[in-house]
Amino acid sequence: MKVEGVDHIHIAVNDLEKASKFFCELFSTKPAQVKEDPEFGFKWQFLPLGNVVLELMQPTSPNSPISQFLKSKGGGVHALSIKVPDIEKGIAEMQARGLRLVSRANVGGIKEAHFHPKDTFGFMIELVEHKGKTGATIEAQDEM
């Protein structure tokens, strides 16, 4: 599969403010704005680290996927987001290898495909396709 790079790394945390402060001090960076997704029950914040971004995620609902992840794993790497030039080809290649597609999303020109963590050594792989000035890295840097 053709890969353009790591777009961002999802980290599930119980305390977004505490985690953000820790990583910002550790890596001498500044956080982007906190955003929330009420439909999926979590809030997040991007922290730019050069050409990649940490996405800190805290549940806002006890039934959210992030809440379930924290209950079972206690926190840590939830997903690795990989930028690809053609998400449809990427999905086909992942499925041809037996990886299960869990969900898809198209938000603000960013196409996403999420694959089951049981197929990928305990964390979700998210393929992303975006053109131009979009994506987590650009969004995080633009908000600074």
N, C-alpha and C positions, 0 to 999 in steps of 0.2 A: 504494500500500500504506500502511496506517495504521501509523505508527511511534511508539512511546512514548519512544524515546531510545536513546542508546548505552549498552549495559549494561557492556561492557568491551572492552579492546583487547588482543589477544594479541601478545606480543613474544617471538620465539624468540632465545635467547641460549646461548652456549657455557658460561658460568660464572654460574650463578644467584646465588651469594653476592656476587660482584663487581658484577653488574648491580643487584642489590637495594640494595647499599650506595650505589652511584652515584645511583640514582633517588630513594632515600629522602633522601639529603643534598640533591640538587638541588631536590626538591619539598617538603622539610620534612614528610615523612610517615613513618609507621611501618608495617612490613610485617606481614601476617597470617602464620599458620603455613605452613611449607612442607608441601605434600601431594604424594603420588605416585600415579600410575596405572600399576601394573606391566603391565597388559594392553596399554596403548598405548605403554609405554616412555618415560614422561617424568615429571618432577616440576615443580611450579609453585608460585608464590607470588603472592598478590594484594597490590597496593599501592593503597590508596584515594587518589583525587585528587578530592575534592569529590563530585560526583554520578556520577563515572565511575571505573573501576578499570583499572589496568594489570595484566595477568596475564603475569608473566614465566615462560617455559617453557624448561626445559633437558632434553635427551634423557638417558635412562638406559639406552638400548639403541641399538646402531648401526643397527638396522632400523626404528626408530620414525619416524613421519611428521615429527616435529620434527627428528630427525637428518638425514633426507633434505632437508628444507627448508634446514637450515644448510649442507649440502654444496652445494646448488645456488645459494643466495642469500647465504650468509655471515651470516645473521641479519637481524633487523629485524621489521617488522610482518608477522605471520603471518595474523592474522584480525581482523575487526571484528565484534563481537557486537552485534546490533541487537535491542532488546526490542520485541516486537509483541504486541498483545492476543489474536490468534488465529493460531497457528502454521500451522494447516491452510490458512487463507486466504492467508497469506504464502507458503507453499510453492507453492500453486497459481499465485499471481501471478508468482513467480520462474520457475517452469517454463514458464508461458505466454510469458515473454520469452526462452525458450530456455536458461535457466541450468540446469546439471546438478546435481541433488541427489546429493551424495557419500555422506552418511551421516546417520543420525538417532540421537538418544540421549534417554533420559528418566532423569535422575538426581536423586533427592531432590525430586521435584515440579517440576523444571525441564526443560521440553521444549526440545530443540535440533534444528536442521536445518542442515547444512553444505553449502555450494555451492562448486563447483570454482573454484579461483583462475584458471584459464585463461579463464574466462568473466567474470571480474570484475577485470581489470586487474592480475593478479599477486598478489592476496591473497584469502584465503577470506572469504566472508561467512557469518556464523553468525546465524541467527535464533533467538531465545530467547523462550519464553513462560513466565512464572511469575506466580503470584498471591501476594499477601500478603508475608510476611517471608521471602523467598527471593531468590536471585539473587546475582551476584558482588558487587555494591555492598553489599548488606546483610551478606552473609557476611564480607566483608573488614572492615567496620566492627564487626561483632559480636565478632570475634576480637581486637580491639584492647584 
